[in-house]
Amino acid sequence: MIGCSGFLIRNGFLRCAGQLFTVPEVMNIPRHIAIIMDGNGRWAEQRRLPRIFGHQQGVESVRRVVRECLALGVSHLTLYAFSSENWGRPADEVAALMELLARFLAQELDSLMREEIRLRVIGDITLLPSAVRRILDQTIQRSSGNGRLVLTLALSYGARDEILRAVRRLVHQAVEGSLTLDEIDETHFAANLDTAGLPDPDLLIRTSGEMRVSNFLLWQLAYAEFFFSEVLWPDFSAEELRKAIEDFGARQRRFGLTARQDSAET
């Protein structure tokens, strides 16, 4: 822990030198964490179980991470839950994943409301089964007034597809005359992405030891810090999340400036 040899106790507090602090006071907490939840299938295969067992166990990791983000004061959490490429997986696995998603949303609605969590979705959700879309719409609407944590699920999501859809929207606006070519800038472009209204991620975490972004938030990750964990997603713990955040806090984020310029501004 930065500058302190104290220990964590319940509800995100830390005792240090005889004083009680909230964790955000002693840690550099990223505002927005994005996670590529990788390794469910391998976790199951290592145990000679069907792959869906890994996905089911991965849901428990989602719950752990959400609880820890609430305790630490993270305001935005984005989870890569189902990519546009995942539609190419075996049909029975895809069907099981859709059923698992619908069940998770139904089970977690009360918790989302109690913990003041707002649900958002990014991706081409028109491809999702109608039953899943219906419960997604209901959950998004019910939780829309919550503001403690914005939980964004990337479903049927691919960053290249997202960028292409944003370009089409901008072209349409230009053709109809509501936007000129000279007015198209980074702000206008970002406003047409699925993530419009969300801050860019400060920290990207990928589990299972893989070191790539896999078509995830290609525009938004421009200045994010990356943390690659060897842990398979079903085994990802609150302690592993804090390890990533501590690593993040030790880095100097310069956003294209030199170290001297950054020090002068701070």
QUIZI-V690812 format. One record per pair of residues at least 6 apart in sequence whose ideal C-beta (glycine too) atoms are under 8 Angstrom apart, sorted by the first residue. I is the first residue (numbers start at 1). J is the second residue. D is the distance in Angstrom with one decimal. If there is no record, write none. Layout:
BEGIN
I,J,D
I,J,D
END
This chain:
BEGIN
1,8,8.0
1,14,6.9
1,16,7.9
1,26,6.5
1,27,7.1
1,246,7.1
2,26,6.3
2,27,6.2
2,28,7.3
2,246,6.9
2,249,5.8
2,250,7.5
3,26,6.9
4,14,7.0
4,16,4.1
4,17,7.4
4,26,5.7
5,16,7.6
6,14,5.2
6,15,5.0
6,16,3.6
6,17,7.3
7,14,7.0
7,15,6.6
8,14,5.4
8,23,7.2
9,15,6.4
11,71,6.2
12,22,6.1
12,23,4.7
12,24,7.9
12,70,8.0
12,71,3.4
12,72,5.8
12,73,7.2
13,20,5.7
13,21,6.9
13,22,5.9
13,23,6.9
14,20,7.5
14,21,5.2
14,22,7.6
14,23,5.7
14,26,5.8
15,21,7.7
16,26,6.7
22,73,7.4
23,29,7.3
23,71,7.0
23,72,5.3
23,73,7.1
24,72,6.5
24,73,4.3
27,72,7.2
27,245,6.2
27,246,6.9
27,249,5.8
28,245,7.7
28,248,6.7
28,249,3.4
29,72,5.5
29,73,5.5
29,74,6.1
29,245,6.5
29,249,7.9
30,74,6.6
30,201,7.7
30,202,3.7
30,203,4.3
30,225,7.9
30,245,6.6
30,248,5.7
31,74,7.2
31,75,5.5
31,76,6.3
31,199,5.8
31,202,5.6
32,74,7.6
32,75,7.1
32,76,3.8
32,77,7.6
32,78,7.0
32,198,7.1
32,199,5.0
32,200,6.8
32,201,4.7
32,202,5.4
32,203,7.6
33,69,6.8
33,74,5.7
33,76,7.3
33,77,5.4
33,78,7.4
33,201,6.6
33,202,7.1
33,203,5.0
33,204,7.9
33,205,6.6
33,245,7.9
34,77,7.8
34,78,4.3
34,79,7.8
34,80,7.4
34,201,4.0
34,203,7.3
34,204,5.0
34,205,7.3
34,216,7.3
34,217,6.0
34,220,7.8
34,221,7.4
34,224,7.2
35,65,7.0
35,77,7.4
35,78,7.2
35,79,5.4
35,80,6.8
35,204,7.5
35,205,4.7
35,206,7.4
35,207,7.4
36,80,4.7
36,204,7.2
36,205,7.2
36,206,4.1
36,207,7.0
36,210,8.0
36,213,7.2
36,214,6.2
36,216,5.8
37,58,6.1
37,61,7.2
37,62,7.4
37,79,6.0
37,80,6.1
37,81,7.0
37,207,6.3
37,233,4.4
37,236,7.7
38,206,6.0
38,207,5.0
38,208,4.0
38,210,5.6
38,232,7.7
38,233,5.9
39,54,7.6
39,207,5.4
39,208,3.2
39,231,7.6
39,232,3.3
39,233,4.6
39,234,7.0
40,51,7.1
40,54,3.6
40,55,4.8
40,57,7.2
40,58,4.4
40,232,7.4
40,233,5.5
40,234,6.0
41,51,4.5
41,54,5.4
41,55,7.9
42,54,7.3
42,208,6.6
42,232,5.9
43,54,4.3
43,57,6.5
43,58,7.8
43,232,4.4
43,233,7.2
43,234,4.4
43,235,6.9
44,50,6.3
44,51,4.9
44,52,7.4
44,53,4.7
44,54,3.4
44,55,7.9
44,57,7.7
45,51,7.0
45,54,7.7
47,53,7.5
51,93,6.0
52,93,6.8
52,96,4.5
52,97,7.7
52,100,7.3
54,234,5.8
55,96,7.2
55,97,6.1
55,100,5.8
56,100,6.5
57,234,3.8
58,233,5.0
58,234,5.1
59,100,6.8
59,104,5.6
60,234,7.2
61,233,5.5
61,234,5.8
61,235,7.5
61,236,4.7
61,237,7.9
62,79,6.6
62,104,7.7
64,236,7.4
64,237,6.4
64,238,5.6
64,241,8.0
65,77,7.1
65,236,6.9
65,238,7.5
65,241,5.8
66,77,6.7
66,115,8.0
66,117,7.2
66,149,7.3
66,151,6.5
67,238,7.3
68,238,4.2
68,241,5.2
68,242,7.3
69,77,5.1
69,149,6.1
69,241,7.7
70,115,6.0
70,117,7.7
70,148,6.8
70,149,5.8
72,242,7.7
72,245,7.0
74,149,6.8
75,148,7.9
75,149,6.3
75,150,6.6
76,149,7.3
76,150,4.8
76,152,7.1
76,198,6.2
76,199,6.2
76,201,7.8
77,149,6.3
77,150,7.3
77,151,5.4
77,152,7.1
78,122,7.6
78,151,8.0
78,152,4.2
78,153,7.9
78,154,6.5
78,195,8.0
78,198,7.6
78,201,6.5
78,217,7.4
79,151,7.4
79,152,7.2
79,153,5.7
79,154,6.7
80,154,4.7
80,157,7.0
80,214,7.6
80,216,5.2
81,101,7.2
81,153,4.8
81,154,5.9
81,155,5.5
82,97,6.4
82,101,7.4
82,123,7.7
82,154,7.4
82,155,4.9
82,156,6.1
82,157,7.2
83,154,7.4
83,156,7.8
83,157,6.0
83,158,5.9
83,214,6.8
83,215,6.5
83,216,7.5
84,123,7.2
84,124,6.8
84,156,5.7
84,157,6.2
84,158,3.5
84,161,5.6
84,215,7.5
85,158,6.6
85,215,7.0
86,94,7.1
86,97,7.6
87,94,6.6
87,127,7.0
87,156,7.2
98,128,7.0
98,129,5.4
98,132,5.4
101,132,5.9
101,155,7.5
102,131,6.1
102,132,5.1
102,135,5.5
105,119,8.0
105,135,5.0
105,136,6.6
105,139,5.1
106,135,6.2
109,139,5.7
109,142,6.5
109,143,7.8
111,117,7.5
112,118,7.8
112,119,6.2
112,139,7.0
112,142,7.8
112,143,5.0
112,146,6.9
112,151,7.6
113,142,6.8
113,143,6.6
113,146,7.1
115,148,6.4
115,149,7.2
116,146,4.4
116,147,6.3
116,148,3.7
116,149,7.3
117,143,6.4
117,146,5.6
117,148,6.3
117,149,4.8
117,150,7.7
117,151,5.3
118,143,4.9
118,144,6.4
118,145,7.6
118,146,4.2
118,147,6.5
118,149,7.2
118,150,5.0
118,151,6.9
119,136,7.9
119,139,5.2
119,140,5.3
119,143,4.8
119,151,5.5
119,152,7.8
119,153,7.1
120,140,6.8
120,150,6.0
120,151,7.1
120,152,4.3
120,153,7.4
120,198,7.5
121,136,5.9
121,140,6.7
121,152,6.9
121,153,5.3
121,154,7.8
121,155,5.6
122,152,6.0
122,153,7.6
122,154,5.2
122,155,7.5
122,157,5.6
122,162,7.2
122,194,3.7
122,195,5.8
123,154,5.5
123,155,4.6
123,156,4.4
123,157,3.2
123,158,7.6
123,162,7.6
123,194,6.6
124,156,4.9
124,157,7.4
124,161,6.4
124,165,7.6
125,133,5.9
125,136,6.7
125,155,5.9
125,156,5.9
126,133,7.9
127,156,4.7
128,136,7.3
128,155,6.5
128,156,5.9
136,155,7.8
150,198,7.0
152,195,7.5
152,198,6.7
154,216,6.9
154,217,7.9
157,194,7.4
157,216,7.5
158,215,4.8
159,213,8.0
159,215,5.0
159,216,5.9
159,217,5.8
159,218,3.9
159,219,6.9
160,215,6.0
160,218,7.0
162,193,5.9
162,194,5.2
162,219,7.8
163,193,7.5
163,218,6.9
163,219,6.3
165,192,8.0
165,194,7.8
166,189,6.2
166,192,4.1
166,193,5.0
169,192,4.5
170,179,6.8
170,184,5.8
170,188,6.8
170,189,6.9
170,192,5.8
173,179,4.0
174,180,6.9
174,181,6.0
174,184,7.4
179,188,6.9
189,219,7.7
190,196,6.6
190,219,7.2
193,219,6.3
193,220,7.5
195,217,7.3
195,220,5.8
198,220,7.9
200,220,4.7
200,221,7.4
200,222,7.1
200,223,6.9
200,224,6.8
201,217,6.5
201,220,6.0
201,221,6.1
201,224,4.6
202,224,6.2
202,225,6.7
202,248,7.1
202,253,7.9
203,224,6.3
203,225,5.2
203,226,7.9
203,227,6.4
203,244,6.7
203,245,7.1
203,248,4.8
204,213,7.2
204,216,7.9
204,217,7.6
204,221,5.8
204,224,4.8
204,225,7.2
204,226,5.1
204,227,7.0
205,227,4.9
205,228,7.9
205,229,6.3
205,241,7.6
205,244,5.1
206,212,7.7
206,213,7.6
206,226,7.4
206,227,7.6
206,228,5.4
206,229,7.0
207,229,4.8
207,231,5.6
207,232,6.3
207,233,4.6
207,236,5.5
208,229,7.6
208,230,7.5
208,231,7.3
208,232,5.1
208,233,6.5
209,228,6.8
209,229,7.5
209,230,4.6
210,228,7.4
211,228,5.1
213,221,6.5
223,253,7.1
223,255,5.4
223,256,7.9
225,248,5.3
225,251,5.5
225,253,6.7
227,244,4.2
227,247,5.6
227,248,6.7
229,236,6.9
229,240,5.9
229,243,7.8
229,244,6.7
231,237,7.7
231,240,5.4
252,259,6.6
252,262,6.7
253,262,8.0
254,261,7.5
254,262,4.6
255,262,7.9
257,265,7.5
END
